[in-house]
Amino acid sequence: MEETQETDTTTLISDINDITIHDQVISKSVNENEPVPSTSEQGNSYEILFDQLKEKNKHIFVLSTAGKPIYTRFGNENQMASLFGLMIALVSVTQDSNDTLQSICCGQTRIVFLNKDPLILVGVSQSSEPYDQIKKQLTYVYNNIISTLTLTQLKKIFHNRTNFDLRRLMSGSERLIDKLITFTENDPGFLLDSISCLQMPSSSRDKITQTILTQCSKIKNLVFGLLIAQKHVISINHLKQQRVGHPFVYRHLILVVTCTLIYHIWQKIVKHV
């Protein structure tokens, strides 16, 4: 049995955007005149869906401890109700035995579970990835979610309503999660817990850093500055005694910046200068 403990990194990520989230009732319109699919039609659609999923080497799923779908890397989570139900059933059966489900192996396929109440994250890999690597990837996805919603508000929401549908509050952040997953698959910095620095003379870097410190030192409540170019770090400046030390924090900020439209517009302008 493994006890879940909150790390300093999780607390730090949660405090970055301590926003107020208003609890809201999510309603879904139902068309009574819409024909209900037959059992055979539903079975065929499930078979097609699962065949499509089998073609992918890596999947990431996020659901609540009540079994509510929150995120899927591929496909539509609304069409995967039975799959999410199976996931929560596996976790629940193990918990009933006072144990924690960590992973399931079948041939080259490995399924890893990360229980972060009130969320459950599941990673499925068909490429013989080690357990620690998949778990780290799930942790990155989890930290990305709580940096958007904050851990305090997340727990408060599910404490008040265990079957709350979190997707409305996460609207638009799915793209960031998609980018983050792709990033962790392609960037060696993910495995090394490191960030990539832009190659340049140390004298130039020192001059840039000193200029930033001089110009920003008088700005009230400014904690640190981060200067990047082409997803590489040029300078990190700590303006307060509090230091943001974990690479995920910087990687997350870089991801947020590089996923915005204005960043890509600016990159095109720079290339034509």
Secondary structure, 3 states (H helix, E strand, C coil): CCCCCCCHHHHHHHHHCCCCCCCCCCCCCCCCCCCCCCHHHHHHHHHHHHHHHHCCCEEEEEEECCCCEEEECCCCHHHHHHHHHHHHHHHHHHHHCCCCCCEEEECCEEEEEEEECCEEEEEEECCCCCHHHHHHHHHHHHHHHHHHHCHHHHHHHHHHCCCCCCCCCCCCCHHHHHHHHHHHHHCHHHHHCCCCECCCCHHHHHHHHHHHHHHHCCCCCCCEEEEEECCEEEEEEECCCCCCCCHHHHHHHHHHHHCCHHHHHHHHHHHCC
